[in-house]
Amino acid sequence: MSKFIRSTFAVLALAAVVAATMGATILFLIARTAVGEGFNERAGPWLVKLSEGFKDQALSYMLFLRLVPAFPFWFVNIAPAVLGVPPRTYVIGTFLGIIPATFAFASAGAGLDSVVMAAKNEYAACVALKGSYACKLKIHASSLLTKELILALVLLGLVALIPVVLKRWRKMHAAAK
């Protein structure tokens, strides 16, 4: 990969991270002011307990939610607003938390050419054997979103929870002494 392509890739990835962080922050602020207080009053004691835990380790939880692709992006924008995460913590967690996924998906997109070429070669081989009427050009999404990529993001999310686990472990062992 040439130096120009690498630098262009880095600039575009950074622009995507900044833009996604800004958009997420706008939604967070809207949810915080429009939904937060009314929802908190109706949600009950379970939300208070969840909110306390979230406030205690907000950055770790934010990183976990951002790194693990199991949670929809819109949910991760609204839930911290409802749970009372400070805006500064939210922005830092969002910015840092979306960097790995942004680069992973950008790399997957950059590899799209090889996926398209593989599909074209597969189609050409099929046409050579069976004729064009029996073949379809297929691009498999699984070629881009691999198990390895998902596993890497899940593992990054689990690493983000290490401070939470350590704090609880220390608290349990301090109580036992």
PyRosetta script that sets phi, psi and omega in degrees:
from pyrosetta import init, pose_from_sequence

init()
pose = pose_from_sequence("MSKFIRSTFAVLALAAVVAATMGATILFLIARTAVGEGFNERAGPWLVKLSEGFKDQALSYMLFLRLVPAFPFWFVNIAPAVLGVPPRTYVIGTFLGIIPATFAFASAGAGLDSVVMAAKNEYAACVALKGSYACKLKIHASSLLTKELILALVLLGLVALIPVVLKRWRKMHAAAK")
pose.set_psi(1, 131.0)
pose.set_omega(1, -176.7)
pose.set_phi(2, -72.2)
pose.set_psi(2, 161.1)
pose.set_omega(2, 179.7)
pose.set_phi(3, -61.6)
pose.set_psi(3, -39.4)
pose.set_omega(3, 179.1)
pose.set_phi(4, -61.9)
pose.set_psi(4, -45.0)
pose.set_omega(4, -178.8)
pose.set_phi(5, -66.0)
pose.set_psi(5, -41.6)
pose.set_omega(5, 178.7)
pose.set_phi(6, -62.4)
pose.set_psi(6, -44.5)
pose.set_omega(6, -178.5)
pose.set_phi(7, -69.3)
pose.set_psi(7, -37.3)
pose.set_omega(7, 176.6)
pose.set_phi(8, -64.7)
pose.set_psi(8, -42.9)
pose.set_omega(8, 177.5)
pose.set_phi(9, -58.6)
pose.set_psi(9, -45.9)
pose.set_omega(9, -179.2)
pose.set_phi(10, -63.8)
pose.set_psi(10, -42.8)
pose.set_omega(10, 179.8)
pose.set_phi(11, -64.6)
pose.set_psi(11, -44.4)
pose.set_omega(11, 179.9)
pose.set_phi(12, -66.5)
pose.set_psi(12, -38.9)
pose.set_omega(12, 178.1)
pose.set_phi(13, -64.8)
pose.set_psi(13, -43.1)
pose.set_omega(13, 178.0)
pose.set_phi(14, -62.9)
pose.set_psi(14, -42.5)
pose.set_omega(14, 177.9)
pose.set_phi(15, -61.0)
pose.set_psi(15, -40.4)
pose.set_omega(15, 178.7)
pose.set_phi(16, -65.0)
pose.set_psi(16, -41.8)
pose.set_omega(16, 179.5)
pose.set_phi(17, -64.8)
pose.set_psi(17, -45.4)
pose.set_omega(17, 179.9)
pose.set_phi(18, -63.8)
pose.set_psi(18, -45.6)
pose.set_omega(18, -179.1)
pose.set_phi(19, -65.0)
pose.set_psi(19, -42.0)
pose.set_omega(19, 178.7)
pose.set_phi(20, -65.4)
pose.set_psi(20, -38.6)
pose.set_omega(20, 177.7)
pose.set_phi(21, -64.7)
pose.set_psi(21, -42.8)
pose.set_omega(21, 179.0)
pose.set_phi(22, -63.9)
pose.set_psi(22, -46.5)
pose.set_omega(22, 179.3)
pose.set_phi(23, -62.5)
pose.set_psi(23, -43.2)
pose.set_omega(23, 179.0)
pose.set_phi(24, -64.2)
pose.set_psi(24, -39.0)
pose.set_omega(24, -179.9)
pose.set_phi(25, -66.0)
pose.set_psi(25, -39.2)
pose.set_omega(25, 177.4)
pose.set_phi(26, -61.5)
pose.set_psi(26, -46.5)
pose.set_omega(26, 178.5)
pose.set_phi(27, -63.6)
pose.set_psi(27, -40.5)
pose.set_omega(27, 177.0)
pose.set_phi(28, -57.7)
pose.set_psi(28, -48.0)
pose.set_omega(28, -178.6)
pose.set_phi(29, -65.8)
pose.set_psi(29, -38.5)
pose.set_omega(29, 176.7)
pose.set_phi(30, -63.8)
pose.set_psi(30, -46.2)
pose.set_omega(30, -179.7)
pose.set_phi(31, -64.4)
pose.set_psi(31, -38.6)
pose.set_omega(31, -178.7)
pose.set_phi(32, -63.7)
pose.set_psi(32, -40.2)
pose.set_omega(32, -177.7)
pose.set_phi(33, -87.5)
pose.set_psi(33, -35.4)
pose.set_omega(33, -174.9)
pose.set_phi(34, -87.7)
pose.set_psi(34, -37.7)
pose.set_omega(34, -172.4)
pose.set_phi(35, -109.1)
pose.set_psi(35, -36.5)
pose.set_omega(35, -169.0)
pose.set_phi(36, -46.8)
pose.set_psi(36, -61.1)
pose.set_omega(36, -173.2)
pose.set_phi(37, -65.9)
pose.set_psi(37, -46.2)
pose.set_omega(37, 180.0)
pose.set_phi(38, -63.0)
pose.set_psi(38, -39.5)
pose.set_omega(38, 179.3)
pose.set_phi(39, -68.6)
pose.set_psi(39, -42.2)
pose.set_omega(39, -179.9)
pose.set_phi(40, -60.5)
pose.set_psi(40, -37.7)
pose.set_omega(40, 179.9)
pose.set_phi(41, -67.1)
pose.set_psi(41, -35.4)
pose.set_omega(41, -177.3)
pose.set_phi(42, -88.5)
pose.set_psi(42, -19.3)
pose.set_omega(42, -171.4)
pose.set_phi(43, -71.9)
pose.set_psi(43, -35.1)
pose.set_omega(43, 176.9)
pose.set_phi(44, 97.3)
pose.set_psi(44, -170.6)
pose.set_omega(44, -172.3)
pose.set_phi(45, -67.5)
pose.set_psi(45, -28.1)
pose.set_omega(45, -179.6)
pose.set_phi(46, -64.5)
pose.set_psi(46, -35.0)
pose.set_omega(46, 178.8)
pose.set_phi(47, -70.0)
pose.set_psi(47, -36.2)
pose.set_omega(47, 178.7)
pose.set_phi(48, -62.2)
pose.set_psi(48, -44.1)
pose.set_omega(48, 179.3)
pose.set_phi(49, -63.7)
pose.set_psi(49, -45.2)
pose.set_omega(49, 178.4)
pose.set_phi(50, -62.4)
pose.set_psi(50, -41.6)
pose.set_omega(50, -179.5)
pose.set_phi(51, -63.7)
pose.set_psi(51, -40.6)
pose.set_omega(51, 178.8)
pose.set_phi(52, -63.4)
pose.set_psi(52, -44.7)
pose.set_omega(52, 177.8)
pose.set_phi(53, -63.6)
pose.set_psi(53, -38.4)
pose.set_omega(53, -179.3)
pose.set_phi(54, -68.2)
pose.set_psi(54, -41.0)
pose.set_omega(54, 179.8)
pose.set_phi(55, -65.9)
pose.set_psi(55, -34.6)
pose.set_omega(55, -177.3)
pose.set_phi(56, -64.5)
pose.set_psi(56, -38.5)
pose.set_omega(56, -177.7)
pose.set_phi(57, -133.3)
pose.set_psi(57, 46.3)
pose.set_omega(57, -172.2)
pose.set_phi(58, -56.4)
pose.set_psi(58, -44.0)
pose.set_omega(58, -177.0)
pose.set_phi(59, -65.8)
pose.set_psi(59, -41.8)
pose.set_omega(59, 178.3)
pose.set_phi(60, -63.2)
pose.set_psi(60, -43.9)
pose.set_omega(60, 179.1)
pose.set_phi(61, -65.8)
pose.set_psi(61, -39.5)
pose.set_omega(61, 178.4)
pose.set_phi(62, -62.1)
pose.set_psi(62, -44.3)
pose.set_omega(62, 179.4)
pose.set_phi(63, -63.1)
pose.set_psi(63, -41.3)
pose.set_omega(63, 178.2)
pose.set_phi(64, -60.3)
pose.set_psi(64, -48.8)
pose.set_omega(64, -178.7)
pose.set_phi(65, -62.2)
pose.set_psi(65, -36.9)
pose.set_omega(65, -179.0)
pose.set_phi(66, -76.8)
pose.set_psi(66, -36.3)
pose.set_omega(66, -175.1)
pose.set_phi(67, -79.3)
pose.set_psi(67, -33.4)
pose.set_omega(67, -177.1)
pose.set_phi(68, -88.3)
pose.set_psi(68, 118.5)
pose.set_omega(68, -175.4)
pose.set_phi(69, -77.9)
pose.set_psi(69, 27.9)
pose.set_omega(69, 180.0)
pose.set_phi(70, -90.0)
pose.set_psi(70, -15.9)
pose.set_omega(70, -175.8)
pose.set_phi(71, -108.7)
pose.set_psi(71, 132.9)
pose.set_omega(71, 178.4)
pose.set_phi(72, -62.1)
pose.set_psi(72, 144.9)
pose.set_omega(72, -177.2)
pose.set_phi(73, -57.5)
pose.set_psi(73, -41.1)
pose.set_omega(73, -178.7)
pose.set_phi(74, -63.8)
pose.set_psi(74, -37.3)
pose.set_omega(74, -180.0)
pose.set_phi(75, -65.2)
pose.set_psi(75, -41.2)
pose.set_omega(75, -178.9)
pose.set_phi(76, -70.6)
pose.set_psi(76, -19.1)
pose.set_omega(76, 175.5)
pose.set_phi(77, -80.8)
pose.set_psi(77, -35.8)
pose.set_omega(77, -173.5)
pose.set_phi(78, -90.3)
pose.set_psi(78, -42.4)
pose.set_omega(78, -176.0)
pose.set_phi(79, -55.3)
pose.set_psi(79, -47.6)
pose.set_omega(79, 179.1)
pose.set_phi(80, -63.0)
pose.set_psi(80, -30.8)
pose.set_omega(80, 177.8)
pose.set_phi(81, -65.1)
pose.set_psi(81, -43.4)
pose.set_omega(81, -179.9)
pose.set_phi(82, -69.2)
pose.set_psi(82, -33.1)
pose.set_omega(82, -176.6)
pose.set_phi(83, -86.5)
pose.set_psi(83, 2.4)
pose.set_omega(83, 173.8)
pose.set_phi(84, 80.0)
pose.set_psi(84, 25.7)
pose.set_omega(84, 176.9)
pose.set_phi(85, -67.8)
pose.set_psi(85, 132.7)
pose.set_omega(85, 178.1)
pose.set_phi(86, -62.3)
pose.set_psi(86, 143.2)
pose.set_omega(86, -178.4)
pose.set_phi(87, -55.1)
pose.set_psi(87, -40.1)
pose.set_omega(87, -179.0)
pose.set_phi(88, -62.4)
pose.set_psi(88, -45.1)
pose.set_omega(88, 178.5)
pose.set_phi(89, -63.3)
pose.set_psi(89, -40.5)
pose.set_omega(89, 179.5)
pose.set_phi(90, -61.4)
pose.set_psi(90, -46.7)
pose.set_omega(90, -178.0)
pose.set_phi(91, -64.8)
pose.set_psi(91, -44.7)
pose.set_omega(91, 179.6)
pose.set_phi(92, -63.1)
pose.set_psi(92, -47.1)
pose.set_omega(92, 179.9)
pose.set_phi(93, -62.8)
pose.set_psi(93, -39.3)
pose.set_omega(93, 179.0)
pose.set_phi(94, -67.9)
pose.set_psi(94, -48.6)
pose.set_omega(94, -178.1)
pose.set_phi(95, -59.3)
pose.set_psi(95, -51.9)
pose.set_omega(95, -178.1)
pose.set_phi(96, -69.6)
pose.set_psi(96, -35.3)
pose.set_omega(96, -175.1)
pose.set_phi(97, -73.4)
pose.set_psi(97, -25.7)
pose.set_omega(97, -179.2)
pose.set_phi(98, -93.2)
pose.set_psi(98, -7.2)
pose.set_omega(98, 179.9)
pose.set_phi(99, -61.0)
pose.set_psi(99, -51.5)
pose.set_omega(99, -178.1)
pose.set_phi(100, -60.3)
pose.set_psi(100, -43.5)
pose.set_omega(100, -179.6)
pose.set_phi(101, -66.5)
pose.set_psi(101, -38.2)
pose.set_omega(101, 178.9)
pose.set_phi(102, -60.7)
pose.set_psi(102, -47.8)
pose.set_omega(102, 179.5)
pose.set_phi(103, -68.0)
pose.set_psi(103, -37.2)
pose.set_omega(103, 179.1)
pose.set_phi(104, -64.2)
pose.set_psi(104, -46.7)
pose.set_omega(104, -179.0)
pose.set_phi(105, -72.7)
pose.set_psi(105, -32.7)
pose.set_omega(105, 175.6)
pose.set_phi(106, -65.8)
pose.set_psi(106, -39.4)
pose.set_omega(106, 176.6)
pose.set_phi(107, -64.7)
pose.set_psi(107, -40.5)
pose.set_omega(107, 176.7)
pose.set_phi(108, -61.4)
pose.set_psi(108, -41.9)
pose.set_omega(108, 178.1)
pose.set_phi(109, -65.4)
pose.set_psi(109, -38.9)
pose.set_omega(109, 178.0)
pose.set_phi(110, -64.3)
pose.set_psi(110, -29.7)
pose.set_omega(110, 178.4)
pose.set_phi(111, -82.9)
pose.set_psi(111, 1.6)
pose.set_omega(111, -178.6)
pose.set_phi(112, -59.5)
pose.set_psi(112, -34.4)
pose.set_omega(112, 179.4)
pose.set_phi(113, -58.2)
pose.set_psi(113, -44.0)
pose.set_omega(113, -179.8)
pose.set_phi(114, -67.9)
pose.set_psi(114, -32.9)
pose.set_omega(114, 177.8)
pose.set_phi(115, -67.6)
pose.set_psi(115, -43.0)
pose.set_omega(115, 179.0)
pose.set_phi(116, -65.4)
pose.set_psi(116, -43.0)
pose.set_omega(116, 179.1)
pose.set_phi(117, -63.4)
pose.set_psi(117, -39.6)
pose.set_omega(117, 178.1)
pose.set_phi(118, -63.9)
pose.set_psi(118, -41.1)
pose.set_omega(118, 178.4)
pose.set_phi(119, -65.0)
pose.set_psi(119, -41.1)
pose.set_omega(119, 178.5)
pose.set_phi(120, -64.6)
pose.set_psi(120, -40.8)
pose.set_omega(120, 178.3)
pose.set_phi(121, -65.2)
pose.set_psi(121, -40.7)
pose.set_omega(121, 177.5)
pose.set_phi(122, -62.7)
pose.set_psi(122, -41.2)
pose.set_omega(122, 179.1)
pose.set_phi(123, -65.7)
pose.set_psi(123, -45.0)
pose.set_omega(123, -179.5)
pose.set_phi(124, -62.0)
pose.set_psi(124, -40.4)
pose.set_omega(124, 178.4)
pose.set_phi(125, -65.5)
pose.set_psi(125, -39.3)
pose.set_omega(125, 178.7)
pose.set_phi(126, -65.0)
pose.set_psi(126, -45.0)
pose.set_omega(126, 179.5)
pose.set_phi(127, -61.1)
pose.set_psi(127, -40.8)
pose.set_omega(127, 179.8)
pose.set_phi(128, -62.8)
pose.set_psi(128, -34.0)
pose.set_omega(128, -178.3)
pose.set_phi(129, -87.6)
pose.set_psi(129, -41.9)
pose.set_omega(129, -169.8)
pose.set_phi(130, -116.4)
pose.set_psi(130, -16.2)
pose.set_omega(130, -175.0)
pose.set_phi(131, 95.9)
pose.set_psi(131, 156.9)
pose.set_omega(131, -173.7)
pose.set_phi(132, -65.9)
pose.set_psi(132, -27.7)
pose.set_omega(132, -178.6)
pose.set_phi(133, -66.5)
pose.set_psi(133, -23.3)
pose.set_omega(133, -176.0)
pose.set_phi(134, -98.7)
pose.set_psi(134, 0.8)
pose.set_omega(134, -173.0)
pose.set_phi(135, -121.2)
pose.set_psi(135, 149.8)
pose.set_omega(135, 174.8)
pose.set_phi(136, -128.8)
pose.set_psi(136, 142.7)
pose.set_omega(136, 175.3)
pose.set_phi(137, -82.1)
pose.set_psi(137, 117.3)
pose.set_omega(137, -176.9)
pose.set_phi(138, -123.4)
pose.set_psi(138, 132.7)
pose.set_omega(138, 172.4)
pose.set_phi(139, -112.2)
pose.set_psi(139, 121.8)
pose.set_omega(139, -176.4)
pose.set_phi(140, -89.1)
pose.set_psi(140, 120.0)
pose.set_omega(140, 178.6)
pose.set_phi(141, -61.6)
pose.set_psi(141, -29.0)
pose.set_omega(141, -179.8)
pose.set_phi(142, -63.2)
pose.set_psi(142, -16.7)
pose.set_omega(142, 177.5)
pose.set_phi(143, -71.3)
pose.set_psi(143, -25.1)
pose.set_omega(143, -179.5)
pose.set_phi(144, -95.7)
pose.set_psi(144, -46.2)
pose.set_omega(144, -177.2)
pose.set_phi(145, -99.2)
pose.set_psi(145, 90.3)
pose.set_omega(145, -173.4)
pose.set_phi(146, -91.4)
pose.set_psi(146, 162.4)
pose.set_omega(146, 176.1)
pose.set_phi(147, -61.4)
pose.set_psi(147, -37.0)
pose.set_omega(147, -179.0)
pose.set_phi(148, -63.9)
pose.set_psi(148, -41.8)
pose.set_omega(148, 179.0)
pose.set_phi(149, -63.6)
pose.set_psi(149, -46.4)
pose.set_omega(149, 179.3)
pose.set_phi(150, -63.4)
pose.set_psi(150, -44.1)
pose.set_omega(150, 179.0)
pose.set_phi(151, -60.9)
pose.set_psi(151, -42.0)
pose.set_omega(151, 179.2)
pose.set_phi(152, -61.1)
pose.set_psi(152, -42.7)
pose.set_omega(152, 179.7)
pose.set_phi(153, -68.2)
pose.set_psi(153, -38.5)
pose.set_omega(153, 177.2)
pose.set_phi(154, -63.9)
pose.set_psi(154, -43.5)
pose.set_omega(154, 178.9)
pose.set_phi(155, -63.5)
pose.set_psi(155, -38.9)
pose.set_omega(155, 175.6)
pose.set_phi(156, -61.5)
pose.set_psi(156, -39.9)
pose.set_omega(156, 177.6)
pose.set_phi(157, -63.1)
pose.set_psi(157, -41.2)
pose.set_omega(157, 178.6)
pose.set_phi(158, -65.7)
pose.set_psi(158, -37.2)
pose.set_omega(158, 176.4)
pose.set_phi(159, -61.2)
pose.set_psi(159, -35.7)
pose.set_omega(159, 179.2)
pose.set_phi(160, -64.5)
pose.set_psi(160, -23.7)
pose.set_omega(160, -179.9)
pose.set_phi(161, -87.9)
pose.set_psi(161, -4.4)
pose.set_omega(161, -179.1)
pose.set_phi(162, -55.8)
pose.set_psi(162, -44.2)
pose.set_omega(162, 177.9)
pose.set_phi(163, -59.9)
pose.set_psi(163, -35.5)
pose.set_omega(163, 178.9)
pose.set_phi(164, -65.4)
pose.set_psi(164, -47.4)
pose.set_omega(164, -179.2)
pose.set_phi(165, -63.1)
pose.set_psi(165, -44.1)
pose.set_omega(165, 179.2)
pose.set_phi(166, -61.8)
pose.set_psi(166, -41.6)
pose.set_omega(166, -179.9)
pose.set_phi(167, -63.6)
pose.set_psi(167, -44.1)
pose.set_omega(167, 178.5)
pose.set_phi(168, -65.8)
pose.set_psi(168, -40.6)
pose.set_omega(168, 179.5)
pose.set_phi(169, -62.2)
pose.set_psi(169, -45.0)
pose.set_omega(169, 178.6)
pose.set_phi(170, -63.0)
pose.set_psi(170, -40.6)
pose.set_omega(170, -179.9)
pose.set_phi(171, -64.1)
pose.set_psi(171, -42.3)
pose.set_omega(171, 179.1)
pose.set_phi(172, -65.8)
pose.set_psi(172, -42.0)
pose.set_omega(172, -178.1)
pose.set_phi(173, -74.5)
pose.set_psi(173, -29.1)
pose.set_omega(173, 176.2)
pose.set_phi(174, -70.1)
pose.set_psi(174, -37.4)
pose.set_omega(174, 179.1)
pose.set_phi(175, -69.7)
pose.set_psi(175, -30.1)
pose.set_omega(175, -177.8)
pose.set_phi(176, -76.4)
pose.set_psi(176, -20.7)
pose.set_omega(176, -177.7)
pose.set_phi(177, -78.0)
pose.dump_pdb("model.pdb")
